[in-house]
Amino acid sequence: MELICDHDKEIFVDADEFKIYQVVYNLINNALNYSGDSRHVTVRQECIGDTVKVSVQDFGLGIAKENLPLVWERYYKVDKEHRRSFNGSGLGLAIVRKILELHNAQYGVDSTLGQGSTFWFCLKVSDE
């Protein structure tokens, strides 16, 4: 397993620390589970104007374009037939979505079949 963390600088946001920790934990956990044989995941933090963008990228099989909007739904699993070495409840990304919506955050996923997926969210930077 390889987890790389890349960031611009230390910043502060107005957010519930535990809830954002839960978002990042769920995104990293999903990325590790779907990273395929590479078990390589990159976490990035970028400052863009008055926001910070956090992204979690895996290099696994990716998600088909038609399935991208569905990954945020409760109990939805992209690959129900494929046996994996982990069991998930299918709630992780639905929880992520709800927490990010409560924080008025932008969020999304970009994916290419055969190359992996990047889940991301943006929060406003605090004045402090």
C-alpha positions as CSV (number, residue, x, y, z in Angstrom):
1,M,0.0,0.0,0.0
2,E,1.2,3.5,-0.9
3,L,-0.5,6.6,0.4
4,I,0.9,9.9,-0.8
5,C,-0.3,13.2,0.7
6,D,0.4,16.4,-1.2
7,H,-0.6,19.9,0.0
8,D,0.0,23.6,-0.9
9,K,0.1,25.1,2.6
10,E,-1.5,25.0,6.0
11,I,-5.0,26.5,5.9
12,F,-8.0,26.7,8.1
13,V,-11.7,26.2,7.2
14,D,-14.9,26.7,9.1
15,A,-16.2,23.1,9.4
16,D,-17.1,20.4,11.8
17,E,-13.7,18.8,12.3
18,F,-15.0,15.3,13.1
19,K,-17.4,15.3,10.2
20,I,-14.7,16.4,7.7
21,Y,-12.4,13.8,9.2
22,Q,-15.2,11.2,8.5
23,V,-15.4,12.5,4.8
24,V,-11.7,12.2,4.3
25,Y,-11.5,8.8,6.0
26,N,-14.4,7.4,3.9
27,L,-12.8,8.7,0.7
28,I,-9.4,7.2,1.5
29,N,-10.9,3.9,2.6
30,N,-12.9,3.6,-0.6
31,A,-9.9,4.6,-2.7
32,L,-7.8,1.9,-1.0
33,N,-10.5,-0.7,-1.5
34,Y,-10.9,0.1,-5.2
35,S,-7.2,0.8,-6.0
36,G,-6.7,-2.6,-7.6
37,D,-3.4,-4.3,-7.4
38,S,-1.4,-1.0,-7.2
39,R,-2.8,-0.2,-3.7
40,H,-1.6,3.4,-4.6
41,V,-3.7,6.4,-3.4
42,T,-2.9,10.1,-3.6
43,V,-4.5,12.7,-1.4
44,R,-4.1,16.3,-2.5
45,Q,-5.0,19.7,-1.0
46,E,-5.0,22.7,-3.3
47,C,-5.8,26.3,-2.5
48,I,-7.9,27.8,-5.3
49,G,-8.8,31.4,-4.5
50,D,-10.9,31.5,-1.3
51,T,-11.5,27.7,-1.4
52,V,-9.5,24.6,-0.7
53,K,-9.9,21.5,-2.8
54,V,-9.3,18.1,-1.3
55,S,-9.1,15.2,-3.7
56,V,-8.5,11.5,-3.2
57,Q,-7.3,9.6,-6.3
58,D,-7.0,5.8,-6.9
59,F,-5.5,4.1,-9.8
60,G,-7.9,1.2,-10.0
61,L,-10.5,0.1,-12.6
62,G,-12.4,3.3,-12.6
63,I,-16.2,3.9,-12.9
64,A,-18.2,3.9,-16.1
65,K,-19.6,7.4,-16.9
66,E,-23.2,6.3,-16.6
67,N,-22.6,5.0,-13.0
68,L,-20.9,8.2,-11.8
69,P,-24.1,10.0,-10.6
70,L,-25.2,6.8,-8.8
71,V,-22.2,6.3,-6.6
72,W,-23.5,8.9,-4.0
73,E,-26.7,6.9,-3.5
74,R,-27.2,4.7,-0.4
75,Y,-26.5,1.0,-0.8
76,Y,-25.3,1.5,-4.4
77,K,-22.3,-0.6,-5.4
78,V,-20.7,-0.2,-8.8
79,D,-19.6,-3.8,-9.1
80,K,-22.0,-6.0,-7.3
81,E,-20.9,-9.3,-8.9
82,H,-17.1,-8.9,-8.5
83,R,-15.9,-10.5,-5.3
84,R,-13.6,-8.2,-3.3
85,S,-11.4,-8.8,-0.2
86,F,-13.6,-6.3,1.8
87,N,-17.2,-5.9,2.7
88,G,-18.8,-2.5,2.7
89,S,-22.3,-1.4,3.7
90,G,-22.7,0.8,0.6
91,L,-23.3,3.8,2.9
92,G,-19.9,5.5,2.8
93,L,-20.4,7.8,-0.1
94,A,-24.0,8.6,0.9
95,I,-22.6,9.8,4.3
96,V,-19.9,11.8,2.5
97,R,-22.5,13.5,0.3
98,K,-24.7,14.4,3.2
99,I,-21.9,15.8,5.3
100,L,-20.6,17.9,2.4
101,E,-24.1,19.1,1.6
102,L,-24.5,20.2,5.3
103,H,-21.2,22.2,4.8
104,N,-22.5,23.7,1.5
105,A,-19.4,22.2,-0.1
106,Q,-19.0,21.5,-3.8
107,Y,-18.1,17.8,-4.5
108,G,-17.8,15.4,-7.3
109,V,-16.0,12.5,-8.9
110,D,-14.0,12.1,-12.1
111,S,-13.2,8.7,-13.4
112,T,-11.8,6.9,-16.4
113,L,-12.3,3.2,-17.0
114,G,-9.0,1.4,-16.6
115,Q,-7.3,4.4,-15.0
116,G,-9.0,5.1,-11.7
117,S,-11.2,7.6,-10.0
118,T,-10.7,10.9,-8.2
119,F,-13.3,12.0,-5.6
120,W,-13.0,15.6,-4.5
121,F,-14.7,18.4,-2.4
122,C,-14.2,22.1,-1.9
123,L,-14.6,24.1,1.3
124,K,-14.3,27.9,1.9
125,V,-11.1,29.0,3.5
126,S,-11.5,30.6,6.9
127,D,-10.4,34.2,7.5
128,E,-8.4,33.1,10.5
